[in-house]
């Protein structure tokens, strides 16, 4: 929603995973709400990501803009609430680009990335587990296309 926990984590993880295999793609994250535009990712997200080798410190929160729907080939939501918000904003000709991020994973392909904001360390670790899994699946999918 606000682009400070899950989506910056997904951006950082996917950026690393894509670079490891030489996949050249444009990667960006954004929130469906403007709560944290210009803010750094949540300090807890940064801490847990850095423990696994992902540096999120250079990212800044932004909100999805209308150009994103034409500029990107895929727009991946962390949960169904955000997917629905994207579907409401997205022009009909770009609806096919919207998916849940975890649809690329094996751990919970029909699920959602839970928001760790109000929880403890275990929630941030679970988010990383799910995102790493889905990022690997997304890299594999993009490499076959």
URUR-V306878 format. One record per helix or strand of 2 or more residues. SS is the DSSP state (a for helix, b for strand). FROM is the first residue (numbers start at 1). TO is the last residue. If there is no record, write none. Layout:
SS_FROM_TO / SS_FROM_TO
This chain:
a_6_20 / a_43_51 / a_66_71 / b_75_77 / a_80_89 / a_92_97 / b_98_100 / a_101_104 / a_121_144
